[in-house]
Amino acid sequence: MDFDFTPYFQEYEALRATTDAVFEKVNQSYPAEVKCKPGCDDCCHALFDLTFIEALYVNHQFNRSLPPDQRESIIEKANRTDRQLHKIKRHAAREVADGQNEETIIKRLGQVRSRCPLLNDRHQCDLYDFRPITCRLYGIPLAIGGKGHTCGLSGFTPGTAYPTVSMDKLTHSLYGLSSRLVRDMESRHHRMGEILVPLSMALLTDYDDTYLGTGPEETPEPTPHRRKRGTKCTT
């Protein structure tokens, strides 16, 4: 499509840079507690979703930065991961519909170990420079839904006060940027900025005119769909 995503990507990158600075500040202040180091991939097995702007950005950088053969290998892994996550979330949705305790279900989902398709056999991220904000903050104290969380491998002591990053505020900023992007694209899918998807789906989705709702004809609300070989997000 002809729309220029650059200003929105730059705004996202500025927010990302701020979070990097926050992580580094905590890392320097608490070097014994922050256990992040090369070869540690605990964060690469966490279950989390991306806002629309992050999914679009990751998709763009994935297609721009990696050679075709490497992308195809990662896509195969992403398809397997996506099928696994679909089953997990479908089961959780059934439990909620059956009246089971939602907080308990969410806590259990937070303990799910799902290998990121970008994690290679050397325990490194194939898209490290463009990894999502959640990956960049993993390992330091976070507040999610008003509750504290941190990496289980860290040395932070439960019950002790530490500088804590509010993921709710970050998510709010990402939602706001996503919604402005959808509005400025003049997309027919007005609520697309509210969509959350796992990273695997962000890699698999064709962010084309049909999906984005910017084509000449009316289309149904977007449902993430599998990428065909050789297709990509363009700017």
DAZI-V947726 format. One record per residue. N is the residue number from 1. PHI is phi in whole degrees, -180 to 180 (* if undefined). OMEGA is omega in degrees with one decimal (none if undefined). D_CENTER is the distance of its C-alpha to the mean C-alpha in whole Angstrom. Layout:
BEGIN
N & PHI & OMEGA & D_CENTER
N & PHI & OMEGA & D_CENTER
END
This chain:
BEGIN
1 & * & -175.3 & 23
2 & -87 & -176.5 & 25
3 & -64 & -178.6 & 23
4 & -94 & 179.7 & 22
5 & -82 & -171.0 & 18
6 & -51 & -178.3 & 19
7 & -60 & -178.7 & 20
8 & -75 & 175.1 & 16
9 & -65 & 178.8 & 15
10 & -66 & 177.7 & 17
11 & -67 & 175.9 & 17
12 & -63 & -179.9 & 13
13 & -63 & 177.1 & 14
14 & -66 & 176.8 & 17
15 & -65 & 178.0 & 14
16 & -63 & 179.1 & 12
17 & -63 & 177.6 & 16
18 & -63 & 179.6 & 17
19 & -68 & 175.9 & 14
20 & -61 & -179.8 & 16
21 & -66 & 178.1 & 19
22 & -64 & 179.1 & 19
23 & -60 & -177.1 & 17
24 & -65 & 178.6 & 20
25 & -64 & 178.3 & 23
26 & -66 & -180.0 & 22
27 & -61 & 179.5 & 22
28 & -71 & -178.6 & 26
29 & -78 & -177.4 & 27
30 & -131 & -175.5 & 26
31 & -64 & 180.0 & 26
32 & -79 & -177.5 & 28
33 & -88 & 179.6 & 25
34 & -82 & -173.3 & 22
35 & -101 & -178.0 & 22
36 & -61 & 179.7 & 19
37 & -160 & 178.4 & 21
38 & -56 & 178.9 & 21
39 & 96 & 176.7 & 21
40 & -84 & -176.6 & 19
41 & -125 & 179.9 & 16
42 & -59 & -179.4 & 16
43 & -68 & -178.4 & 12
44 & -82 & 177.4 & 11
45 & -121 & -179.0 & 12
46 & -83 & -179.8 & 11
47 & -101 & 178.0 & 9
48 & -155 & -179.1 & 6
49 & -115 & 179.9 & 5
50 & -110 & 170.9 & 3
51 & -72 & -175.9 & 7
52 & -58 & -177.4 & 9
53 & -64 & 179.7 & 10
54 & -70 & 178.8 & 6
55 & -62 & 179.4 & 6
56 & -64 & -179.3 & 10
57 & -66 & 179.7 & 10
58 & -62 & 178.5 & 8
59 & -60 & -179.8 & 11
60 & -62 & -177.7 & 13
61 & -69 & 177.0 & 13
62 & -60 & -179.3 & 13
63 & -74 & -177.9 & 16
64 & -82 & -166.9 & 18
65 & -98 & -172.8 & 18
66 & -109 & 178.3 & 18
67 & -70 & -175.1 & 22
68 & -55 & -176.9 & 22
69 & -66 & 177.5 & 23
70 & -69 & 178.1 & 20
71 & -62 & -179.0 & 18
72 & -63 & 178.2 & 20
73 & -64 & 179.8 & 20
74 & -69 & 178.7 & 16
75 & -61 & 177.7 & 16
76 & -61 & 178.1 & 18
77 & -67 & -180.0 & 16
78 & -63 & 177.6 & 13
79 & -63 & 178.4 & 16
80 & -64 & 179.9 & 17
81 & -63 & -177.7 & 14
82 & -64 & 177.6 & 13
83 & -64 & 178.8 & 17
84 & -63 & -178.2 & 16
85 & -67 & 177.8 & 14
86 & -61 & 179.6 & 16
87 & -65 & -178.8 & 19
88 & -63 & -177.2 & 17
89 & -71 & 177.7 & 16
90 & -65 & 177.9 & 19
91 & -65 & 179.1 & 21
92 & -64 & 179.1 & 20
93 & -64 & 177.9 & 20
94 & -65 & 179.4 & 24
95 & -65 & 177.8 & 24
96 & -64 & 179.6 & 23
97 & -63 & 179.4 & 26
98 & -83 & 175.5 & 28
99 & 91 & 178.6 & 28
100 & -72 & -175.8 & 27
101 & -62 & -175.0 & 26
102 & -67 & 179.8 & 22
103 & -64 & 178.0 & 22
104 & -66 & 179.6 & 23
105 & -64 & 180.0 & 20
106 & -63 & 178.4 & 17
107 & -62 & 179.7 & 19
108 & -67 & 178.1 & 19
109 & -63 & 178.8 & 16
110 & -67 & 179.7 & 14
111 & -99 & 179.8 & 17
112 & -67 & 177.4 & 16
113 & -105 & -179.3 & 15
114 & -130 & -175.7 & 13
115 & -68 & 178.4 & 13
116 & -67 & 179.9 & 11
117 & -65 & 178.6 & 12
118 & -86 & 178.9 & 12
119 & -80 & -177.5 & 14
120 & -93 & -175.8 & 18
121 & -72 & 177.4 & 21
122 & -96 & -179.2 & 22
123 & 61 & 178.2 & 19
124 & -127 & 178.6 & 17
125 & -86 & 180.0 & 14
126 & -74 & 178.9 & 15
127 & -132 & -170.2 & 13
128 & -55 & -176.7 & 13
129 & -64 & -176.4 & 14
130 & -118 & -178.5 & 11
131 & -63 & -177.2 & 8
132 & -64 & -179.2 & 5
133 & -62 & 179.2 & 7
134 & -56 & 179.0 & 7
135 & -64 & -176.3 & 8
136 & -73 & -177.9 & 11
137 & -101 & -179.4 & 12
138 & -60 & 179.5 & 12
139 & 113 & 174.9 & 16
140 & -119 & -177.2 & 17
141 & -61 & 179.4 & 18
142 & -127 & 173.1 & 16
143 & -114 & -179.5 & 17
144 & -126 & -177.1 & 15
145 & 62 & 178.7 & 17
146 & 82 & -179.0 & 20
147 & -118 & -177.5 & 20
148 & -78 & 177.9 & 20
149 & -142 & 170.4 & 17
150 & -156 & -179.8 & 17
151 & -61 & -180.0 & 17
152 & -67 & 179.7 & 20
153 & -92 & -176.4 & 21
154 & -74 & 179.3 & 22
155 & -103 & 179.4 & 25
156 & -71 & -176.3 & 24
157 & -87 & 178.6 & 27
158 & -57 & 178.7 & 27
159 & 88 & 178.1 & 28
160 & -96 & -178.9 & 29
161 & -80 & 176.3 & 27
162 & -134 & 170.7 & 25
163 & -58 & -172.8 & 23
164 & -129 & 179.8 & 20
165 & -88 & 177.1 & 17
166 & -84 & 177.3 & 16
167 & -69 & 178.7 & 13
168 & -65 & 178.3 & 14
169 & -67 & 178.1 & 16
170 & -63 & 179.8 & 12
171 & -62 & 177.5 & 11
172 & -60 & 178.5 & 14
173 & -64 & 180.0 & 14
174 & -69 & 175.1 & 11
175 & -63 & -179.7 & 12
176 & -62 & 178.1 & 16
177 & -64 & 179.1 & 15
178 & -62 & -178.2 & 13
179 & -67 & 177.1 & 16
180 & -65 & 178.0 & 19
181 & -62 & 179.5 & 17
182 & -61 & 179.2 & 18
183 & -64 & -175.7 & 21
184 & -72 & 174.4 & 22
185 & -74 & -173.7 & 22
186 & 59 & 178.6 & 24
187 & -71 & 174.3 & 22
188 & -73 & -177.6 & 24
189 & -92 & -169.6 & 21
190 & -62 & -177.0 & 21
191 & -101 & -178.9 & 18
192 & -61 & 179.1 & 16
193 & -67 & 178.7 & 14
194 & -94 & -176.2 & 13
195 & -72 & 172.4 & 11
196 & -117 & 179.3 & 8
197 & -138 & 173.4 & 7
198 & -68 & -178.8 & 6
199 & -58 & 179.7 & 5
200 & -58 & 179.4 & 9
201 & -70 & 177.2 & 10
202 & -62 & 178.9 & 8
203 & -74 & -173.3 & 10
204 & -89 & -172.3 & 13
205 & -81 & 171.0 & 13
206 & -88 & 177.8 & 16
207 & -86 & -179.1 & 16
208 & -101 & -177.8 & 19
209 & -60 & -179.8 & 22
210 & -65 & -179.9 & 22
211 & -64 & -175.5 & 19
212 & -76 & 178.2 & 18
213 & 72 & -178.9 & 22
214 & -116 & 179.0 & 24
215 & -75 & -174.6 & 26
216 & -75 & -175.9 & 30
217 & -117 & 178.0 & 30
218 & -65 & 178.2 & 29
219 & -132 & 178.4 & 26
220 & -69 & 175.9 & 24
221 & -53 & -172.6 & 21
222 & -68 & 170.1 & 18
223 & -119 & -178.9 & 17
224 & -52 & -177.5 & 15
225 & -131 & -174.4 & 17
226 & -72 & 177.9 & 17
227 & -79 & 171.6 & 18
228 & -86 & -178.5 & 22
229 & -58 & 171.9 & 22
230 & 89 & 179.8 & 23
231 & -88 & -176.5 & 21
232 & -159 & 174.6 & 18
233 & -84 & -180.0 & 17
234 & -120 & 177.4 & 19
235 & -124 & none & 20
END
